[in-house]
Amino acid sequence: MAYASHIINHSKKLRNAPNFLWHEHAIFIRRFSNHAQPSIGKRDDTSKIRRHCYVPSERETVSRSATSGTISMFGIQKRNMTTMKVRNPIAGLAHNQGFSCSQVYLRRGFSSDSGLPSHQEIGMPSLSPTMSEGNIARWLKKEGDKVSPGDVLCEVETDKATVELESMEEGYLAKIVRGDGSKEIKVGEVIAITVEDEEYITKFKDYEPSTSGADAGDAAVKESPAPPKKEVVEQPVSSPEPKTSKPTAAPPAEDRIFSSPLARKLAEEHNVPLSSIKGTGLDGRIVKADIDDYLASRGKEGLATAPKAAATPAALDYADIPHSQIRKITASRLLLSKQTIPHYYLTVDSCVDKLMDLRNQLNSLQEASGGKRISVNDLVIKAAALALRKVPQCNSSWTDEYIRQYHNVNINVAVQTDNGLFVPVIRDADKKGLSRIGEEVKQLAQKAKENSLKPEDYEGGTFTVSNLGGPFGIKQFCAIINPPQSGILAVGSAEKRVVPSSGPEQFKFASFMPVTLSCDHRVIDGAIGAEWLKAFKGYIENPESMLL
């Protein structure tokens, strides 16, 4: 009765467990067990740290410990329960305030069977929505170093950039599982081990990370020996009764082949079957002349049927260049875009004479004030942003349930680097001045070339501009849409043309810049795309209107 009343009282108190478990930061519960692994941290069950705490059912809320006789919550003995608060919900990721905790992979290990003390396995984090694997650029901490919350452990190369991975707890780096330059590490795979006490470091010298339950099960199935084959017991063979061999009948005379000794010798030397030759000697006897005729006819047939020997190609000299992470993800996304998005293209020529005059005037003012020069691409970005604000249907994305129309105009700008193609984003480009846009483009382009872009530098774009005209002189091209966006503008180089003037037989020169809009036909109809290009052309040919 005493135990029953005790259980009832605890069950009433624990009905409000969701109220006191709900905190701004995640709370992790560590369990010390003599015979079992901890409930938190198993890679196959809860390999991701989540912001929300687990709320048990009534049956799981109160349970009786068979070993100690004390009441336990969630299967954790009350007297051995400790709590640990994470410093922030990012769990140690530097510069990634927009990511959820579910993208960080950690695992607690407590194993008395293996003789290892309490430790923490640090897994490869997911640092971008499209990341499935990453590389370790270099470790900034060495094995045995003491680490504190906020210390940078290593630099991780993602599919977009290189990001610093911070420590979220105080302790010691006991083991680096994946060293400098490790490639293609799957998200969640263990890369390092940390411990709380310095004396535990030596126990992880030969540590190997354990596989998940599913992997271990598969491995066990693969490594399990095949069932032994049943040995076939040979029955003792009784001595057979002696059989009397019957003499083989001699072949009939008509099957015998008659040939002269010289013909037989020639046939053996040239591997000629005598049965395929018809003799011309006495009584069909094969003679030397028959062998010679056969060899001559076989030689002619061989020359007629033998294929001409193909010329042996010269050996090619080449080098295999391994894929970078950014090139892998760019290839997969563009392939998906071209296969799943119904592209169509609209091209228009815009006169840029007034645009160039305005640019020269603005650059004169910038030089006088010590500011940076404004490029044609900066003016193109501004015109595209204003056109998107004027025709918001093009500032949208397709989903299976609805079309999402964005209220922010964030322009991605394609930047080519030695590592691959990057598309950093200019946020709220429709609300920024030309000098501000120019400064941000230069800063982001430099960071892209240094491979130091952060996730907030390239995520959240709603439209993309790709300019191959100014830097490369490409006249016109069609770009592939950057999903989930529904449009991308391809800008060609401006060229001078002869155009009719006001009077008869009068001509003048003018510079025209071709641009091609690639549209997702599920979102942007042809008339809507044409309306957007009309608005864009209006801003380019009358650039003063962009300043209003």
VOSE-944845 format. One line per 2 residues: number of its first residue (from 1); their letters; for each residue x negated, y negated, z negated of C-alpha. Coordinates in steps of 0.02 Angstrom, whole numbers, plus 32768, in hexadecimal, padded with zeros to 4 digits. Each point is the difference from the previous one (the first is absolute). Layout:
// VOSE-944845
NUM> A> X,Y,Z ~ ... .
// end
This chain:
// VOSE-944845
1> MA> 8000,8000,8000 ~ 7F71,7F8A,7FD9 .
3> YA> 7FB4,801B,80AC ~ 80AA,7FEC,8055 .
5> SH> 8024,7F59,7FAB ~ 7F50,7FC6,8027 .
7> II> 8017,8028,80B9 ~ 80A9,7FA7,8006 .
9> NH> 7FB7,7F62,7FB4 ~ 7F70,7FFE,807B .
11> SK> 8073,8021,8094 ~ 806A,7F67,7FD1 .
13> KL> 7F66,7F93,7FF7 ~ 7FBB,803E,80A4 .
15> RN> 809E,7FD8,8061 ~ 7FBD,7F50,800B .
17> AP> 7F5A,803E,8045 ~ 8015,7FA3,80A7 .
19> NF> 8011,7F5B,7FA1 ~ 7F5C,8009,7FA2 .
21> LW> 7FA3,8058,808D ~ 8026,7F75,807E .
23> HE> 7F6E,7F87,7FFD ~ 7FB6,7F85,807B .
25> HA> 7F66,806B,8010 ~ 7FF9,80BC,8012 .
27> IF> 7FE4,806A,7F63 ~ 7FA3,80A3,8015 .
29> IR> 800A,808B,7F7F ~ 7F6B,806F,7FE3 .
31> RF> 8018,80AF,7FBD ~ 7F7E,806B,7FAD .
33> SN> 8029,80B8,800C ~ 7FA0,809B,7FD4 .
35> HA> 804A,8070,8083 ~ 804D,7F96,8089 .
37> QP> 7FD6,7F76,8077 ~ 804A,7F53,7FE3 .
39> SI> 80AA,7FD9,8045 ~ 7FC1,7F5D,8049 .
41> GK> 7F7A,8002,8084 ~ 801B,80A5,805C .
43> RD> 7FE0,7FE0,80B5 ~ 808D,806F,803E .
45> DT> 8084,7FB5,7F8C ~ 7FD9,7F4D,7FD2 .
47> SK> 7F63,7FCF,805D ~ 803A,7F4D,800E .
49> IR> 800B,7F87,7F6F ~ 80AB,7FB1,8005 .
51> RH> 803C,7F5E,7FB8 ~ 809E,804C,7FB7 .
53> CY> 7FF6,8075,7F6D ~ 804D,80AC,8006 .
55> VP> 80A9,800F,7FA8 ~ 8021,80B1,7FC1 .
57> SE> 80A3,805C,7FFD ~ 8056,802A,7F5B .
59> RE> 7FBE,80B0,8007 ~ 7F4E,7FC0,8017 .
61> TV> 8010,7F73,7F81 ~ 7FEC,8065,7F62 .
63> SR> 7FA4,80A5,7FF8 ~ 7FB5,8062,7F74 .
65> SA> 7F47,8025,8003 ~ 7FE3,80BA,7FEA .
67> TS> 7F4D,7FE8,7FC7 ~ 8007,7F73,7F81 .
69> GT> 80B7,7FFD,7FCC ~ 800F,7F45,8023 .
71> IS> 807E,7FA7,806E ~ 7FB5,7FCE,80A9 .
73> MF> 803A,7F84,8084 ~ 7FF8,802F,80BA .
75> GI> 7F9F,809E,7FCD ~ 7F74,7F99,7FAE .
77> QK> 7FD6,801F,7F4A ~ 8029,7F65,7F9F .
79> RN> 7F65,8000,7F96 ~ 7F8C,800D,8098 .
81> MT> 8054,7F7D,806B ~ 7FA3,7F62,8031 .
83> TM> 8034,7F76,8077 ~ 7F98,7F9E,807A .
85> KV> 8031,7F5C,8053 ~ 7FBE,7FD5,80AB .
87> RN> 7FB8,7F53,800E ~ 806E,7FD9,8097 .
89> PI> 8073,8062,8072 ~ 7F7E,8002,8089 .
91> AG> 7F9A,807C,7F9B ~ 7F57,7FB8,8029 .
93> LA> 8011,7FCF,80B7 ~ 7FAB,7F5D,8026 .
95> HN> 805A,7F7F,806C ~ 8099,806B,801A .
97> QG> 8088,7FB0,7F98 ~ 8083,8032,807D .
99> FS> 7FEC,80BB,7FEF ~ 8063,8071,7F8E .
101> CS> 7FB7,8075,7F80 ~ 8039,8097,8062 .
103> QV> 7F6F,7FE3,8078 ~ 7F7A,801F,7F7C .
105> YL> 7FCE,80B4,7FDF ~ 7FBE,802F,7F54 .
107> RR> 8000,80A3,7FA1 ~ 7FDF,8028,7F4B .
109> GF> 7FA4,80A0,7FDB ~ 8001,805B,7F59 .
111> SS> 7FC5,80B3,8009 ~ 7FC5,8063,7F6B .
113> DS> 7FEE,809C,8069 ~ 7F7A,7FB4,8070 .
115> GL> 7FA8,7FAC,7F6F ~ 800F,7F52,804B .
117> PS> 802D,7F6D,7F91 ~ 8088,7F82,8027 .
119> HQ> 7FDD,7FA5,80A1 ~ 8053,7FA1,808D .
121> EI> 7FF8,802F,80B8 ~ 8003,7F68,8073 .
123> GM> 8050,8025,80A9 ~ 7FEF,7FA6,80A5 .
125> PS> 8083,7F75,7FF6 ~ 807B,7FCF,8089 .
127> LS> 7FD0,7F4C,8024 ~ 8073,7FE0,8094 .
129> PT> 80A8,8045,803B ~ 7FAF,8058,8094 .
131> MS> 7F6A,8048,7FA4 ~ 7FF2,80BD,7FF8 .
133> EG> 7F45,800F,7FE3 ~ 7F6D,7F8E,7FD9 .
135> NI> 7F43,7FF6,7FF5 ~ 7F8C,7FD5,7F70 .
137> AR> 7F90,7F72,803A ~ 7F94,7FFC,7F63 .
139> WL> 8008,8017,7F45 ~ 7FDA,7F67,7F96 .
141> KK> 7FF9,806A,7F60 ~ 7F8D,8094,7FE2 .
143> EG> 8021,809F,7FA0 ~ 7FEE,7FDD,7F47 .
145> DK> 8028,7F47,800E ~ 807C,7FB5,7F87 .
147> VS> 809A,7FB7,8053 ~ 8080,7F84,7FBE .
149> PG> 80AA,7FCB,8041 ~ 7FE6,7F94,809A .
151> DV> 7F52,8043,802C ~ 7FED,802A,80B9 .
153> LC> 7FD9,80B9,8013 ~ 7FEB,800E,80BB .
155> EV> 802D,7FB8,80AA ~ 8083,8061,8062 .
157> ET> 8010,7FF2,80BD ~ 80B8,8008,802D .
159> DK> 8052,8003,80AB ~ 8003,7F41,7FFA .
161> AT> 7F6E,7FBE,7F99 ~ 7F87,8022,7F72 .
163> VE> 8050,7FEF,7F54 ~ 7FB2,8004,7F53 .
165> LE> 8040,8085,7F86 ~ 8001,7FC7,7F4B .
167> SM> 7FFD,8063,7F5F ~ 809E,7FF5,7F99 .
169> EE> 7FBD,804C,7F5F ~ 7F67,7FF4,7F93 .
171> GY> 7F8E,8096,8002 ~ 7F6D,804D,805B .
173> LA> 7FEC,8039,80B5 ~ 7FD8,80B7,7FE4 .
175> KI> 8001,8045,80B1 ~ 8005,7FBB,80B0 .
177> VR> 8055,8089,8065 ~ 7FFA,7FA7,80AA .
179> GD> 7F62,7F9A,8016 ~ 7FCD,7F6D,806D .
181> GS> 8034,8011,80B5 ~ 807F,808A,7FE3 .
183> KE> 8079,8006,8092 ~ 80B6,802F,801B .
185> IK> 8031,8016,7F4A ~ 80BA,8027,7FF3 .
187> VG> 806C,7F8F,7F95 ~ 800A,804D,7F52 .
189> EV> 7F5F,8065,8012 ~ 7F8F,7FF2,7F67 .
191> IA> 7F6B,7F8B,8018 ~ 7FC0,7FE8,7F4D .
193> IT> 8011,8033,7F49 ~ 8001,7F8B,7F69 .
195> VE> 7FF6,802E,7F47 ~ 801B,7FA1,7F5F .
197> DE> 7F62,8033,7FA2 ~ 7F4E,7FF7,8042 .
199> EY> 7FD4,80A9,7FB8 ~ 807C,8055,8077 .
201> IT> 7FA1,7FC8,809E ~ 7F89,8094,8004 .
203> KF> 808F,807C,7FFD ~ 8038,7FC6,80AE .
205> KD> 7F59,8018,8056 ~ 803D,8096,8064 .
207> YE> 80B7,7FCF,8001 ~ 806A,802E,8096 .
209> PS> 80B1,7FB7,8011 ~ 808A,8080,7FEF .
211> TS> 807A,8019,808D ~ 80B8,7FDE,7FEF .
213> GA> 8079,8089,7FD5 ~ 803C,8012,80B2 .
215> DA> 7F4F,8003,8045 ~ 7FC9,807A,7F7C .
217> GD> 8093,806F,8027 ~ 7FD8,7FFC,80B8 .
219> AA> 7F4B,8023,7FDC ~ 802F,8091,7F91 .
221> VK> 806B,8047,8089 ~ 7F75,7FEA,807F .
223> ES> 7F7B,8049,7F8D ~ 8068,8090,7FBE .
225> PA> 7FBC,80A1,8043 ~ 8066,805B,8080 .
227> PP> 805C,8098,7FC1 ~ 7F91,8098,800B .
229> KK> 801E,8067,8098 ~ 803D,80AE,7FE1 .
231> EV> 7F77,8078,8024 ~ 8032,8083,807A .
233> VE> 7FCF,80A5,7FB8 ~ 7FC7,806D,808D .
235> QP> 8046,80AC,7FF6 ~ 7F7C,8088,800E .
237> VS> 7FFB,8036,80B1 ~ 8017,80B7,8010 .
239> SP> 7F8C,8053,8077 ~ 805A,800B,80A5 .
241> EP> 8011,809E,8059 ~ 7F77,8018,8080 .
243> KT> 803C,7FCA,80A9 ~ 7FC4,8052,809A .
245> SK> 7FC8,7F7B,807B ~ 8040,801D,80AB .
247> PT> 7F89,7FE4,808F ~ 8022,7F5D,805C .
249> AA> 803E,801B,80AB ~ 7F8B,7FC3,8086 .
251> PP> 8040,7F69,8061 ~ 8049,8025,80A5 .
253> AE> 7F8E,7FF1,8091 ~ 8063,7F70,8048 .
255> DR> 7FD4,7F90,7F69 ~ 7F46,8015,8016 .
257> IF> 7F9E,7F72,8051 ~ 7F7B,8033,807A .
259> SS> 7F70,7F89,801D ~ 7F4D,8008,8037 .
261> PL> 7F77,7FF3,7F7C ~ 7FC4,7F5A,8046 .
263> AR> 80B2,7FB8,7FFE ~ 8018,803D,7F4E .
265> KL> 7F5E,7FAC,7FCA ~ 8030,7F5A,8050 .
267> AE> 80AB,8007,7FAF ~ 7FB3,801A,7F54 .
269> EH> 7F86,7F70,8019 ~ 808A,7F86,8031 .
271> NV> 808A,8045,7F8E ~ 806C,802F,8093 .
273> PL> 808F,8079,7FD9 ~ 7FFA,8089,8083 .
275> SS> 80BB,801E,7FEF ~ 8021,7F55,804E .
277> IK> 7F9C,8026,809E ~ 803E,8061,8093 .
279> GT> 7F78,806A,804C ~ 7FDC,8001,80BB .
281> GL> 7F8C,8095,8002 ~ 8027,80B4,8028 .
283> DG> 80A0,8039,7FAA ~ 8012,7F54,7FAC .
285> RI> 7F55,8005,7FB0 ~ 7FC3,7F57,7FBC .
287> VK> 7F5C,7FCD,804F ~ 7F87,7F6F,7FE8 .
289> AD> 8054,7F98,8088 ~ 80A5,8006,7FA0 .
291> ID> 7FAB,7FBB,7F63 ~ 7FAD,7F75,8064 .
293> DY> 80A6,7FCE,8051 ~ 8054,7FFD,7F55 .
295> LA> 7F79,7F93,7FB4 ~ 8007,7F88,8093 .
297> SR> 80BE,7FEE,7FF6 ~ 7FFB,7FE8,7F42 .
299> GK> 7F80,7F77,8012 ~ 806E,7FA1,807B .
301> EG> 8098,8010,7F90 ~ 7F9C,7FC3,7F69 .
303> LA> 7FC8,7F66,805F ~ 80B2,7FDD,8039 .
305> TA> 8051,8014,7F55 ~ 7F78,7FBC,7F8D .
307> PK> 8030,7F53,7FBD ~ 7F89,7F72,801D .
309> AA> 7F95,7FE0,7F68 ~ 803B,7F63,7FA9 .
311> AT> 7F7F,7F7C,7FE0 ~ 7FCA,8003,7F4C .
313> PA> 8029,7F58,7FB0 ~ 7F74,7FA4,7FAC .
315> AL> 8002,8004,7F42 ~ 8059,7F69,7FB5 .
317> DY> 7FAA,7F94,7F81 ~ 8079,7FC5,7F7A .
319> AD> 8014,7FD4,7F47 ~ 8094,802B,7F8F .
321> IP> 8039,7F69,7F9B ~ 8066,8031,7F66 .
323> HS> 80AA,7FAF,7FE9 ~ 800D,7F73,7F81 .
325> QI> 8097,7FFB,7F8E ~ 8046,7F64,8053 .
327> RK> 7FEE,804E,80AD ~ 8059,809E,7FC7 .
329> IT> 8096,7FA4,7FB9 ~ 8007,7F86,8093 .
331> AS> 8002,8091,807A ~ 808B,805B,7FA3 .
333> RL> 806D,7F64,7FEB ~ 7FEE,7FC8,80B5 .
335> LL> 8024,80B0,803F ~ 809C,8005,7F95 .
337> SK> 8031,7F53,803F ~ 7FED,802C,80B7 .
339> QT> 805D,80A5,7FEC ~ 8092,7FC5,7F95 .
341> IP> 801C,7F47,8029 ~ 8054,7FD5,80A6 .
343> HY> 7F8B,7F78,8040 ~ 802A,7F82,8085 .
345> YL> 7F9C,7F67,8035 ~ 8026,7F4A,802B .
347> TV> 7F7C,7F8E,804C ~ 8003,7F43,8015 .
349> DS> 7F7F,7F7C,8033 ~ 7FEF,7F63,7F96 .
351> CV> 7FAA,7F5F,8034 ~ 7F7F,7FD7,7F7A .
353> DK> 7FC2,7F55,803D ~ 805B,7FA0,7F76 .
355> LM> 7FCE,8084,7F82 ~ 7F48,7FE8,802A .
357> DL> 800F,7F43,7FF6 ~ 8050,800C,7F54 .
359> RN> 7F7B,8079,7FC7 ~ 7F76,7F88,8035 .
361> QL> 8051,7F72,7FA0 ~ 8016,806A,7F63 .
363> NS> 7F4D,803F,8008 ~ 7FC1,7F4D,800C .
365> LQ> 805E,7FDA,7F5F ~ 7FBF,80A0,7FAF .
367> EA> 7F4B,7FD8,802A ~ 8014,7F50,7FBC .
369> SG> 8045,8043,7F5B ~ 7F86,8092,7FF4 .
371> GK> 8084,8084,8021 ~ 7FF1,809C,806C .
373> RI> 8030,8001,80B6 ~ 80AA,803F,8038 .
375> SV> 8004,8089,8084 ~ 8080,8026,8086 .
377> ND> 802A,80A0,7FA2 ~ 8030,7F99,7F66 .
379> LV> 807C,7F9F,806B ~ 8043,80A2,804A .
381> IK> 801D,8048,7F51 ~ 805C,7F63,7FCB .
383> AA> 806C,8001,809E ~ 8029,80B9,7FEA .
385> AL> 8032,7FE3,7F49 ~ 8072,7F6E,802C .
387> AL> 804E,8066,808E ~ 8025,808D,7F85 .
389> RK> 8054,7F85,7F8C ~ 8067,7FC0,8092 .
391> VP> 802C,80B1,803F ~ 8002,8069,7F5F .
393> QC> 803F,809C,805A ~ 7F4D,801E,8039 .
395> NS> 7FC2,7FF7,7F4C ~ 804F,80A8,7FD5 .
397> SW> 7FDF,80BA,7FEA ~ 8062,809B,802F .
399> TD> 803C,8083,7F84 ~ 8077,8091,801A .
401> EY> 8087,7FAB,7F96 ~ 7FEC,7F47,802A .
403> IR> 7F95,7F78,804E ~ 7F9C,7FA3,7F7D .
405> QY> 7FEC,7F47,802A ~ 7F75,7FA8,7FA0 .
407> HN> 800D,7F51,7FB7 ~ 7F43,7FEE,7FF4 .
409> VN> 7F9B,7FE4,809D ~ 7F5C,805D,7FE4 .
411> IN> 7F91,800C,809B ~ 7F7F,808C,8010 .
413> VA> 7F68,7FCF,8067 ~ 7FA0,808A,805A .
415> VQ> 7F45,7FFB,7FD9 ~ 7F83,8074,8054 .
417> TD> 7F6A,803B,7F98 ~ 7F79,8084,800D .
419> NG> 8066,806E,7F8A ~ 80A1,7FF2,8065 .
421> LF> 8099,7F92,8014 ~ 8041,7F9E,7F6A .
423> VP> 809E,7F97,7FF7 ~ 7FF6,7F87,7F6C .
425> VI> 809C,7F9B,7FDC ~ 8023,7F45,7FF9 .
427> RD> 8091,7FF0,7F87 ~ 8088,7F7E,801D .
429> AD> 7FA9,7FC2,809C ~ 8098,7F99,8030 .
431> KK> 7FEA,7F94,7F63 ~ 7F43,7FE4,800B .
433> GL> 7F9E,7F7B,805C ~ 7F89,8024,808F .
435> SR> 7F64,7FDF,7F98 ~ 803C,8077,7F77 .
437> IG> 8026,8088,8081 ~ 7F55,7FE8,8050 .
439> EE> 7FA6,8011,7F58 ~ 805F,809E,7FD0 .
441> VK> 7FE2,8052,80A9 ~ 7F44,7FE1,7FF3 .
443> QL> 7FF7,803F,7F4D ~ 8064,809E,8024 .
445> AQ> 7F9E,8024,80A0 ~ 7F5E,7FF5,7F9E .
447> KA> 8042,8074,7F78 ~ 8039,807B,8086 .
449> KE> 7F52,8003,804D ~ 7FB6,801D,7F53 .
451> NS> 8081,808A,7FDF ~ 8036,7FA9,7F61 .
453> LK> 80B9,7FE1,8021 ~ 8074,801F,7F6E .
455> PE> 80AE,804D,8015 ~ 8054,7F58,7FE9 .
457> DY> 7F98,7FBE,8092 ~ 804F,8072,8082 .
459> EG> 80A8,803E,7FBD ~ 80AA,7FAE,8013 .
461> GT> 7FF4,7FBF,80B2 ~ 809F,7FE9,8067 .
463> FT> 7FB6,7FD8,80AD ~ 7F55,8014,8052 .
465> VS> 7F9A,7F93,8076 ~ 7F72,804E,8066 .
467> NL> 7F93,7F88,8064 ~ 7F86,8049,807F .
469> GG> 8002,7F67,8070 ~ 7F97,7F82,7FA1 .
471> PF> 7F75,8070,7FBF ~ 7FFB,807F,808F .
473> GI> 804D,7FAC,8098 ~ 8086,8085,801D .
475> KQ> 8082,7FBA,8077 ~ 8098,8064,7FC6 .
477> FC> 8024,80A0,7F9E ~ 808B,805E,7FA5 .
479> AI> 7FE5,8022,7F47 ~ 8046,8092,7F9A .
481> IN> 807A,7FD1,7F76 ~ 7FBD,800B,7F4E .
483> PP> 8086,8063,7FA0 ~ 8072,7FDD,7FA7 .
485> QS> 8001,7F5A,805B ~ 8069,7FE9,809C .
487> GI> 7F93,7F8B,8065 ~ 7F4C,7FD3,802C .
489> LA> 7FC1,7F70,806D ~ 7F6E,8021,8077 .
491> VG> 7FA7,7F5E,8030 ~ 7F99,7FF5,80A0 .
493> SA> 7F7F,7F80,8038 ~ 8031,7F56,8047 .
495> EK> 7FD2,7FDE,80B4 ~ 800F,7F6B,8072 .
497> RV> 807A,8009,8090 ~ 8035,7F8D,808E .
499> VP> 80B4,7FC8,7FE9 ~ 806F,7F8B,8065 .
501> SS> 8002,7F4B,7FC8 ~ 808A,7F7E,8005 .
503> GP> 7FEA,7FC6,80B4 ~ 8004,8063,80A2 .
505> EQ> 7F5F,8056,802D ~ 7FB9,7FCE,7F59 .
507> FK> 7FB1,807F,7F8B ~ 7FAD,7FFF,7F57 .
509> FA> 7FA4,8076,7F8C ~ 804D,8048,7F62 .
511> SF> 7FCA,8085,7F81 ~ 8076,8090,7FDC .
513> MP> 7FF6,8083,7F78 ~ 805E,80A5,801B .
515> VT> 804B,8054,7F67 ~ 8059,80A9,7FF7 .
517> LS> 807E,802C,7F79 ~ 800E,80BA,7FD8 .
519> CD> 80AD,8023,7FB7 ~ 8054,8090,7FA4 .
521> HR> 809F,8013,8066 ~ 805D,8046,7F6A .
523> VI> 7FEF,7F57,7FA9 ~ 7FDE,7F7D,8086 .
525> DG> 8070,8000,8098 ~ 7FBD,7FB9,80A2 .
527> AI> 805E,7F5C,7FF0 ~ 7FC3,7FE8,7F4D .
529> GA> 7F4D,801F,8034 ~ 8012,7F84,808F .
531> EW> 804A,7F7F,7F88 ~ 7F6A,8015,7F8C .
533> LK> 7F85,7FEA,808F ~ 805F,7F63,8037 .
535> AF> 7FED,7FB7,7F51 ~ 7F48,8031,7FFA .
537> KG> 7FDE,7FB2,80AA ~ 8058,7F61,7FC9 .
539> YI> 7F8B,7FED,7F6B ~ 7F65,8023,806B .
541> EN> 802D,7F87,808C ~ 803C,7F7A,7F85 .
543> PE> 7F8A,801A,7F6C ~ 8034,7F5D,7FAC .
545> SM> 80A3,8056,7FD1 ~ 7F9F,8078,7F8F .
547> LL> 7FCE,7F6C,7F94 ~ 80B3,7FC9,7FDE .
// end
